């Protein structure tokens, strides 16, 4: 069995930092909160939701180069709001943060961009001229889809940093997938939740430019769309997230929210035709096997995932254990 996998580990060092990262464990007075009875609507929900505190367009890709080596790519645009009240120009409460990375077995190259809402430096738009565009400075995720197709079904993607650049084209070979119950994804036993869907079926072609030179790449990519106002419970300090693509065409999204105990796990089993089956809370067993010291932190870089109801028992190992995102909010992305 072959698996392509992306791994994310975000560690929030206690309640103070949890409050600082978009106030994810704070009071949500004035902000909208996810509603289990509200259906997601497309293409409208590809765009921003400024009445929620935090939101992201988060893409990861697992790639193989013409040189036979494995590579990874990340492109993420985060939106956070300091207030539920809108204002013009520099007074806008919307803050934008872009993260991009390119990873090989021996290198991890990272860049970050920051912008204020209302200035035109960053944003996400849906319209007739461009059916979908997300950008921050010259980084861009742009729809190439025809008018009768979902805007996210065909994308151009680009980003760069001091020592890397990539330009990729993504074509979806399956449908959008709603997580949880119709896109309402529960994140804790206390009921914290987000609106959450993915496009997990991209095939990718393009080029990476790294310090060793350019390399043509092909592979797979996964786009996550999520928005909420309080996705963490007060006792949760971070999460580990996994996306797996099997050679059967099936997919698995799984996550563990960390707390003082065993944590809270959930996820979605995705059939080859895109049919999602939500996992019961804590049905997915997530076990870190190997710890690596990076940026002064002890980070799990090898994992065992078991899902008894699907007879799944896999061990996942990072392509590069030093894949640390040394950004304003640091985390590990493998």
C-alpha positions as CSV (number, residue, x, y, z in Angstrom):
1,X,0.0,0.0,0.0
2,X,1.4,3.4,-1.0
3,X,0.4,6.5,0.9
4,X,1.0,10.2,0.1
5,X,0.7,12.1,3.4
6,X,0.9,15.7,4.7
7,X,1.4,16.3,8.4
8,X,0.8,19.5,10.4
9,X,1.6,20.0,14.1
10,X,0.7,23.3,15.7
11,X,1.7,23.6,19.3
12,X,0.4,26.4,21.4
13,X,2.4,26.8,24.6
14,X,-0.3,27.1,27.1
15,X,-3.3,29.3,27.4
16,X,-1.5,32.7,26.8
17,X,-0.4,31.7,23.3
18,X,-3.7,30.0,22.6
19,X,-5.3,33.3,23.2
20,X,-2.7,35.1,21.1
21,X,-3.2,33.0,18.0
22,X,-6.4,34.6,16.7
23,X,-7.9,34.2,20.2
24,X,-8.7,30.6,19.4
25,X,-9.6,29.8,23.0
26,X,-11.2,33.2,23.9
27,X,-14.7,34.5,24.3
28,X,-16.5,34.9,21.0
29,X,-18.8,37.8,21.8
30,X,-19.9,39.7,18.7
31,X,-18.4,37.2,16.2
32,X,-20.4,34.7,14.3
33,X,-20.1,31.0,15.3
34,X,-20.7,27.9,13.2
35,X,-24.2,26.6,13.0
36,X,-24.9,22.9,12.5
37,X,-28.2,23.7,10.8
38,X,-26.7,26.0,8.2
39,X,-25.7,24.5,4.8
40,X,-22.5,25.5,3.0
41,X,-23.1,27.2,-0.3
42,X,-20.8,27.1,-3.3
43,X,-19.1,29.0,-4.8
44,X,-20.0,31.7,-2.2
45,X,-18.2,29.8,0.7
46,X,-14.9,29.7,-1.2
47,X,-14.8,33.4,-0.4
48,X,-14.0,35.1,3.0
49,X,-16.3,35.2,6.1
50,X,-15.2,38.4,7.8
51,X,-17.8,38.0,10.6
52,X,-15.8,35.0,11.9
53,X,-12.6,35.4,13.9
54,X,-10.3,33.1,11.9
55,X,-10.2,31.5,8.5
56,X,-7.8,29.9,6.1
57,X,-7.1,28.7,2.6
58,X,-4.5,26.0,3.3
59,X,-2.9,23.9,0.6
60,X,-0.3,21.2,0.9
61,X,1.2,19.1,-1.9
62,X,3.3,15.9,-2.0
63,X,5.4,15.9,-5.2
64,X,7.9,13.9,-7.1
65,X,10.6,15.6,-9.1
66,X,12.0,14.7,-12.5
67,X,15.1,13.9,-10.6
68,X,13.2,11.1,-8.7
69,X,13.3,12.9,-5.4
70,X,10.3,13.7,-3.1
71,X,9.3,17.2,-2.3
72,X,6.6,19.0,-0.4
73,X,4.9,22.4,-0.9
74,X,2.7,24.6,1.3
75,X,0.7,27.7,0.4
76,X,-1.5,29.2,3.1
77,X,-3.5,32.4,3.4
78,X,-4.8,33.1,6.9
79,X,-7.4,35.8,7.8
80,X,-8.0,36.9,11.4
81,X,-10.2,39.6,12.7
82,X,-9.4,41.8,15.8
83,X,-13.0,42.9,16.0
84,X,-16.4,41.9,14.6
85,X,-17.0,45.5,13.5
86,X,-15.9,46.4,9.9
87,X,-14.1,49.6,9.0
88,X,-12.5,51.2,5.9
89,X,-8.8,51.1,4.9
90,X,-6.2,50.9,7.6
91,X,-8.9,50.8,10.2
92,X,-10.1,47.4,8.9
93,X,-10.0,44.7,11.7
94,X,-9.0,42.1,9.1
95,X,-5.4,40.9,9.3
96,X,-3.9,38.7,6.6
97,X,-0.9,36.3,6.9
98,X,0.6,34.2,4.1
99,X,2.9,31.2,4.7
100,X,4.7,29.4,1.9
101,X,7.3,26.6,2.1
102,X,9.1,24.1,-0.2
103,X,10.6,21.0,1.4
104,X,13.0,18.3,0.3
105,X,14.7,15.6,2.3
106,X,17.6,17.9,3.0
107,X,16.1,21.4,3.0
108,X,13.1,23.4,4.2
109,X,12.6,26.8,2.8
110,X,10.1,29.2,4.4
111,X,8.6,32.6,3.7
112,X,6.0,34.8,5.3
113,X,3.9,37.8,4.2
114,X,1.8,40.1,6.4
115,X,-0.9,42.5,5.3
116,X,-3.8,44.7,6.7
117,X,-7.3,44.3,5.3
118,X,-8.7,47.3,3.5
119,X,-5.5,48.2,1.7
120,X,-5.7,45.9,-1.3
121,X,-2.4,44.1,-0.4
122,X,-4.2,40.8,0.4
123,X,-7.6,39.3,0.0
124,X,-9.9,36.7,-1.5
125,X,-12.4,37.6,-4.2
126,X,-15.1,35.9,-6.2
127,X,-16.4,37.6,-9.4
128,X,-17.0,37.5,-13.1
129,X,-13.5,38.6,-14.2
130,X,-11.8,36.0,-11.9
131,X,-14.1,33.3,-10.6
132,X,-11.7,32.9,-7.5
133,X,-8.5,34.7,-6.5
134,X,-6.6,34.6,-3.2
135,X,-3.5,36.7,-2.9
136,X,-1.0,38.4,-0.6
137,X,1.5,40.6,-2.4
138,X,2.7,38.7,-5.4
139,X,1.7,35.3,-4.0
140,X,-1.5,34.0,-5.8
141,X,-4.0,31.2,-5.9
142,X,-6.0,31.9,-9.0
143,X,-8.9,29.9,-10.6
144,X,-8.4,28.7,-14.1
145,X,-11.8,26.9,-14.1
146,X,-14.4,27.5,-16.9
147,X,-17.6,29.4,-16.0
148,X,-19.6,26.2,-15.6
149,X,-17.2,24.5,-13.2
150,X,-16.4,24.9,-9.5
151,X,-13.9,27.8,-9.2
152,X,-11.5,25.6,-7.2
153,X,-11.5,22.7,-9.7
154,X,-8.6,24.2,-11.6
155,X,-6.0,26.5,-10.0
156,X,-2.8,28.3,-10.7
157,X,-0.6,28.6,-7.6
158,X,2.6,30.6,-7.0
159,X,4.8,31.8,-4.2
160,X,8.4,32.7,-3.5
161,X,10.9,33.5,-0.8
162,X,14.6,34.5,-0.6
163,X,15.8,31.0,-1.5
164,X,12.9,29.3,-3.3
165,X,10.1,29.8,-5.8
166,X,7.3,27.6,-7.2
167,X,4.7,27.8,-9.9
168,X,2.1,25.0,-10.0
169,X,-1.1,24.1,-11.8
170,X,-3.7,22.0,-10.0
171,X,-6.6,20.1,-11.5
172,X,-9.3,18.4,-9.3
173,X,-10.2,14.9,-10.2
174,X,-13.0,14.6,-7.6
175,X,-15.6,16.7,-5.8
176,X,-15.4,19.0,-2.8
177,X,-15.7,17.1,0.5
178,X,-17.6,18.4,3.5
179,X,-16.2,17.3,6.9
180,X,-18.3,16.5,10.0
181,X,-22.0,16.8,9.4
182,X,-22.4,18.7,6.2
183,X,-19.4,20.8,6.9
184,X,-20.0,21.3,10.6
185,X,-16.8,19.8,12.2
186,X,-16.7,19.3,15.9
187,X,-13.3,20.0,17.6
188,X,-13.9,19.1,21.2
189,X,-16.1,17.2,23.6
190,X,-17.3,20.6,24.8
191,X,-18.7,21.4,21.4
192,X,-16.2,23.8,19.8
193,X,-16.6,23.5,16.0
194,X,-15.7,25.0,12.7
195,X,-17.1,25.1,9.2
196,X,-14.7,22.8,7.2
197,X,-14.5,21.4,3.7
198,X,-11.7,20.3,1.4
199,X,-10.7,19.7,-2.2
200,X,-8.5,16.6,-1.7
201,X,-8.3,15.4,-5.3
202,X,-5.8,17.6,-7.0
203,X,-3.2,16.4,-9.5
204,X,-0.3,18.8,-9.8
205,X,2.3,19.8,-12.4
206,X,4.8,22.6,-12.2
207,X,8.3,23.6,-11.2
208,X,10.2,24.3,-8.0
209,X,13.2,26.6,-8.0
210,X,15.5,25.7,-5.1
211,X,19.1,26.7,-4.3
212,X,20.2,23.5,-6.1
213,X,18.4,24.6,-9.3
214,X,15.0,24.2,-10.9
215,X,13.1,20.9,-10.9
216,X,10.0,19.9,-12.7
217,X,7.4,18.2,-10.4
218,X,4.2,16.2,-10.5
219,X,2.1,14.9,-7.7
220,X,-1.0,15.4,-5.5
221,X,-2.4,18.3,-3.5
222,X,-5.0,18.9,-0.9
223,X,-6.8,22.2,-0.1
224,X,-8.5,22.8,3.3
225,X,-11.0,25.6,3.8
226,X,-12.0,26.3,7.4
227,X,-13.5,29.1,9.4
228,X,-14.6,29.6,13.0
229,X,-14.4,31.9,15.9
230,X,-13.4,29.5,18.7
231,X,-12.0,26.2,17.4
232,X,-10.2,25.3,20.6
233,X,-11.6,24.5,24.0
234,X,-10.0,26.4,26.9
235,X,-7.9,23.3,27.9
236,X,-6.7,22.6,24.3
237,X,-3.1,23.6,23.4
238,X,-2.7,22.7,19.8
239,X,-3.4,20.1,17.2
240,X,-1.9,17.5,14.9
241,X,-3.5,17.1,11.4
242,X,-3.0,14.4,8.8
243,X,-4.1,14.0,5.2
244,X,-3.6,10.7,3.5
245,X,-4.0,9.6,-0.1
246,X,-4.1,5.9,-0.8
247,X,-3.4,4.1,-4.1
248,X,-7.0,2.8,-4.0
249,X,-8.1,6.4,-4.6
250,X,-9.5,6.7,-1.0
251,X,-8.5,9.5,1.3
252,X,-8.3,10.1,5.0
253,X,-8.4,13.4,6.9
254,X,-7.7,13.0,10.6
255,X,-6.8,15.3,13.5
256,X,-6.0,15.2,17.2
257,X,-6.6,18.3,19.4
258,X,-4.2,18.1,22.3
259,X,-5.1,18.7,26.0
260,X,-3.9,17.5,29.3
261,X,-5.3,14.0,28.7
262,X,-5.6,11.7,25.7
263,X,-6.8,14.5,23.4
264,X,-9.7,14.6,21.0
265,X,-9.5,12.9,17.6
266,X,-11.9,13.0,14.6
267,X,-11.7,13.0,10.9
268,X,-13.3,11.9,7.6
269,X,-12.9,8.8,5.5
270,X,-13.3,9.7,1.8
271,X,-14.2,7.1,-0.8
272,X,-12.6,7.2,-4.2
273,X,-15.7,8.9,-5.6
274,X,-15.5,11.6,-2.9
275,X,-18.3,10.2,-0.7
276,X,-17.4,11.3,2.9
277,X,-18.0,9.2,6.1
278,X,-17.4,11.2,9.3
279,X,-15.4,9.3,11.9
280,X,-16.8,9.0,15.4
281,X,-15.0,11.1,18.0
282,X,-11.8,9.3,19.1
283,X,-12.3,6.4,16.6
284,X,-8.9,7.4,15.1
285,X,-6.0,6.5,17.3
286,X,-3.0,8.8,16.9
287,X,0.3,7.6,18.5
288,X,3.6,9.5,18.2
289,X,6.5,7.1,17.8
290,X,9.6,9.3,17.4
291,X,10.5,12.7,18.8
292,X,12.9,15.1,17.1
293,X,14.4,18.2,18.6
294,X,13.8,21.2,16.2
295,X,13.9,24.9,17.1
296,X,14.3,24.0,20.8
297,X,11.0,22.0,20.7
298,X,10.4,18.2,21.0
299,X,8.3,17.5,17.9
300,X,6.8,14.1,16.9
301,X,8.0,13.3,13.4
302,X,6.9,9.6,13.1
303,X,3.4,8.5,13.8
304,X,1.2,5.4,14.0
305,X,-2.4,5.9,12.9
306,X,-4.9,3.2,13.5
307,X,-8.6,3.2,12.5
308,X,-10.0,-0.2,13.5
309,X,-13.3,0.3,11.7
310,X,-11.4,0.5,8.4
311,X,-8.7,-2.1,9.4
312,X,-6.2,0.7,8.9
313,X,-2.8,0.6,10.7
314,X,-0.1,2.8,9.1
315,X,3.2,4.3,10.2
316,X,3.9,7.8,8.8
317,X,7.4,9.3,8.7
318,X,8.3,12.9,7.8
319,X,10.2,13.6,4.6
320,X,12.3,16.1,6.5
321,X,12.1,16.1,10.4
322,X,13.4,19.7,10.5
323,X,10.4,21.2,8.6
324,X,9.9,24.0,11.1
325,X,7.9,27.0,10.0
326,X,9.9,29.8,11.7
327,X,7.1,32.3,11.1
328,X,5.2,34.8,13.4
329,X,3.2,31.9,14.8
330,X,5.8,29.0,14.6
331,X,4.7,25.4,13.9
332,X,5.9,22.2,12.3
333,X,4.7,21.3,8.8
334,X,5.9,18.0,7.3
